[in-house]
């Protein structure tokens, strides 16, 4: 997992190799209902609407999530791009970030797939948001993605290097 920033837009990138086919990876990762499975329980992740059909560009998905201090937060994302079994992009339309643009890639490799996530995001509240980013937002995102990595290994195994 890697973080970087250009000005006030931060980037989180993550790669994970799994011993499953592209079809299996796509079936799991492109189904919004599986987000709950790979999100820590304490976040009380609940899909309110929009996950009743297979993923498509223009799909709006509404969630309630509790990321910090037990504060329930509404989050609305739009699936803006989908290329079947290759990648999809979700963008926040309403929620806790000033900007959230998340690209999900699935690449075939020997023995399975490599999943790659690239998230460009901006924290709200200007200077105050940038001030709390290193000790609140960044560690929370790291924790969430570490959980997801562990959960995917539990579900599908891992490719031994």
N, C-alpha and C positions, 0 to 999 in steps of 0.2 A: 504494500500500500504506500502511495506516495502523495504528499501534499505539495502544492506550489501556489504561488499567487502572482498575479499581475495587477498591481494597483489594489483595487478593492474587490476584485473577483478572484475567488479561491478555486483551486482545482484539486479534486481527490481522484486518484486513479488506482485501480486495483485489478489484478489478474489472478485467475485461479484455474488450475487444470483439473478436469474431472474425467474418470474413465467411463464415459457414456457417449452415446451417439449424438450427432447434431439433432436428430429428430427428438430424442429423449430430452436433451437440454432445452430445445425450443418449446416443447410441450410443457415443461415445468416452468421455465422462466417467463414465458409470454402469457401465463395465466395469472391475472392479478390476484386471484384467490390464494395463490401460494405465497404471496408476500407475508401473510400472517405467520406462516410456517418458519420463515427465515428472519423474522423480526423478534427481538427479545420480548419475552412475556410481559415484563414490567411496563412496556410501552403501550399495552392495552390497544393494540392495533386492530381496528374494526373497519371493514369496508361498508359504507352506507349505501352506495349505489354505483352502477356502471360496470360491474364485473360479471354481468350475466350473459355476455356474448364473447366469442373469441376476439382477441385483440385486433383492432383496426385503427387506421389513422383517423383522428377526429374523436376518438373515444374519450369521454370524460369520466373520471373515476373519483368518487368522493370517499374520504376516510376520516376517521377520528383517531388521533394518536396522542399519547401522553409522553412526550419526550423528556421533560424536565419537571421536577418538583411536583409531580402529580397533576400538572395543569393540562387539561384536555384541550387539544388544538384541532381545528378543522383544517383539512388539507385537500385541495382539489387539484388533480393533475389531468393533463391532456396527453394522450398518445399522439404525437405529431408526425412521426414517421415509422413505417414498418416495412422492412424487406424480409419476407418470409425466410425463416431459418438462418438469417444472417445478423440482423440488428433491428433494434427499435429504440425510439427516443421518447422519454416522457419529460414534460415541462410543467412546473407548478403554475397554476392559474390563480390560486389563492392558498395562503398558508404561512408558515413560519419564516420563510426566507424572502429576501427582496428579489432574488433570482435563483432558480433551480432548473438546470438543464442536464438531464441524465441520459447518457448514451450507453446502451447495453449491446455488446458484440459477442457473437458466438463463432469461434473459428475452429475448423477441424484441425486436429494435430494427430500425430501418431499415438494410437492407444486411447483416443478420446477427443475432448474439446478443450479449448482454452476460452474461458469467459473473461471478457474485459469490460470494466465499467469506467467511464470517464464522466465525472460530475463537475460542472462549473456552477458555482453558487456564490451568492452575495448575501451577507448577513444584514438584517434590518438595523435601524437605529443609528446609522452613520458612524460617527467616531466611537460612540459607546459600544456599538456592535463589534467594530474592529478591535476594540480594547478587550472585550470578553472572548473573542474568537479563540485565542490560544489556550485558554484554560476552561472554556465551557463548550463551545461548538465543536472545535476540532477533536478534543478527546471523546465527545459523545459520538461523533461520526465514526471515529476509529473503533470505538467499542461496538457500534452497530455492525460495521463491516466485518470485524473480527468474529462476531457472533454468527453472522451469515456464512462466513467461510467455514467455520466449525460445523454448522448445521448442514451445509451442503456435503461436507465430507461424511458426516453421519448418515446422510440419506443415500449418497452415491459412491462413497469410497474416494480414494485419491490415487493419482498417478505417482508411483514411486520414481524418484529421479535417478 
